[in-house]
Amino acid sequence: MAAITAADVNKLRQITGSGMMDCKKALVEADGDFDKAIEILRKKGQKVAANRADRDSSEGLVLAVINDSQTTGTLISLNCETDFVAKNDSYAKLAQDFANLAANFETKEEFLNANFNGLTIAEKLIEQTGVIGEKIEIGDFRKLHAPYVGHYIHAGSKIGTLVGLSAKIAGIETIAKDVAMQVAAMSPIALDADQVDQSIIEKEIEIAKDQLRQEGKPEAMLDNIAKGKLNRFFKDNTLVNQDFIKDNKLSVAAYVKSLDANLKVTAFERVALG
């Protein structure tokens, strides 16, 4: 039986992030062999992950990373089961490390297969599930490319947004942040009316017609009145048509044009936990 020292236990803990007692037990079981001990801890993670696969992971952290040229934004969420875990410093560091790495990839699948200190991200998530004792996963992975990309993370890191603007000009930082805050607060369903899914439009028209029928409106008038209600729906739910939250006399599009007549919002992404 190999002698297991405190230094050995601490070394394994630094490598895996597992608790001191788990590391000691793994080293004892592996008779001091570090590779075997790491494998034992990973198998424990796999077992915990399998047992908690059906758990709800609606807590966690949302993080954004913008590249140096401010033309690409990456938005991810690292989800867990409880707010207690999400507030842990080591969890926050892991989430930031993941976000920094995610900035190098275009899709969630590529990211999950990326190398992270000798493991794939997918394997690291399983390992950390064993360490933490509850389900953790990458909930969302969003990418946005534009001539200028801004972002906003709401207090508590439960909501994060990216916005794309059509040009990088003086004063763009303030405009981008304001629009990103708008997306966080008002949760638009699309950039403009043209980007609203047709199934949503059809559903809103039917809802409007049903309401009008209940009000006793003649059937011949329903189409025209429903179209008016649909325009109101677009105003409330599409980003560029929404009232700007800091000045409701302006639409978001008008606010953006107040900096430059040719400036436009080109895209947005929003990730929210819960």
Summary of the structure (lengths in Angstrom):
residues: 274
radius of gyration: 24.5
end to end distance: 48.7
largest distance: 89.2
contacts: 874
relative contact order: 0.12
helix: 50%
strand: 22%
